[in-house]
Amino acid sequence: MEKKKKNVQLRQIGVNKLTIKLTGADKVFYAAVNVFLILVLIIVFIPMWSTITLSFRPSAFIGSNLEGMFLAPWKWSVSAYRALLGNLGFINALVNSLKIFVYGVAAALFLTIPLAYVLSVKSLPGRKILMVLVLIPYLFSVGLIPTYLVVNGLGLTNKLAAVFLPGAIGTYNCLIMYRFFEGIPDELKESARIDGAAEWFLLLRIILPLSKPIIMTIGLYYGVGFWNDFFNAMLYITNNALQPLPILLRNILMATGMNEFLEVNAFGDAPVQAIKAASVFMSAIPMLLAYPFIQKYFTKGTLLGSVKG
């Protein structure tokens, strides 16, 4: 027995010491991939860094945009951020966007999860018909005017719900979640049903605890869409007190003079271009903070939801 254990250990050591030798073609391929990824990183990083440095640029700065990108951090100015955070209009728009984000993700998951679970139940009568009804709006758009008439008829105009309720169930997201639920072993579901568990109990106590990756992934999809959505807000919200951050950001970027949207006293000594850049950067901060916590679920949830287990 001891001799066999030693042989097994030696084999394990030998396997662990094995190295894969790359051929010349492999090295060229990996080098090309690395160069391509570095170029993509540079293309993405330069505009982002330019926006960040522009937002911190003081009003006394004289020079080109290229020189401003290499301005020393101790020469930066936070006057643009002070102007935005000191303005009630910007704070109000930020709060509205946070409400749309939280309520929208909650409503979307609340509606998408049951629908995806129902579609994954193979013994459901009329399951194929229900699948066709789900796919029809995905393949054929009803158009802008009918959608507006429905939203207006429901009394959602000038309400934050008008921004997220029309897109609360995304067919693509529902199908990904449905494939994930379908990949969960049927033995778990059948054993719970044999023990007398109701479908809602099965969904809440067995399916959802196993579906954390796909829930976080779909929640991220919905969240990014609701956070960046300005078309529905522009279409259904005319009250300035309810406008979300994308609308205010759009107005700031399109404005020839900032006095149209913010009080002059709120600017201080911040240049207009720095305020525009600061508003762009601050609108991206919530998503930048949320993504690292969800990233570990992202790949797993997408792969498991797109390929049947």
Sequence and secondary structure as in RCSB ss.txt:
>XXXX:A:sequence
MEKKKKNVQLRQIGVNKLTIKLTGADKVFYAAVNVFLILVLIIVFIPMWSTITLSFRPSAFIGSNLEGMFLAPWK
WSVSAYRALLGNLGFINALVNSLKIFVYGVAAALFLTIPLAYVLSVKSLPGRKILMVLVLIPYLFSVGLIPTYLV
VNGLGLTNKLAAVFLPGAIGTYNCLIMYRFFEGIPDELKESARIDGAAEWFLLLRIILPLSKPIIMTIGLYYGVG
FWNDFFNAMLYITNNALQPLPILLRNILMATGMNEFLEVNAFGDAPVQAIKAASVFMSAIPMLLAYPFIQKYFTK
GTLLGSVKG
>XXXX:A:secstr
 HHHHHHHHHHHHHHHH      HHHHHHHHHHHHHHHHHHHHHHHHHHHHHHHHT  TT  S HHHHHT  GGG
   HHHHHHHT HHHHHHHHHHHHHHHHHHHHHHHHHHHHHHHHH TT TTHHHHHHHHHHHHHS   HHHHHHH
HHHTT TTSTHHHHSTTSS HHHHHHHHHHHHHS HHHHHHHHHTT  HHHHIIIIIHHH HHHHHHHHHHHHHH
HHH  HHHHHH   GGG  HHHHHHHHHH SSGGGTS GGGTTT  HHHHHHHHHHHHHHHHHHHHHHHHHHHHH
HHHHHHS  
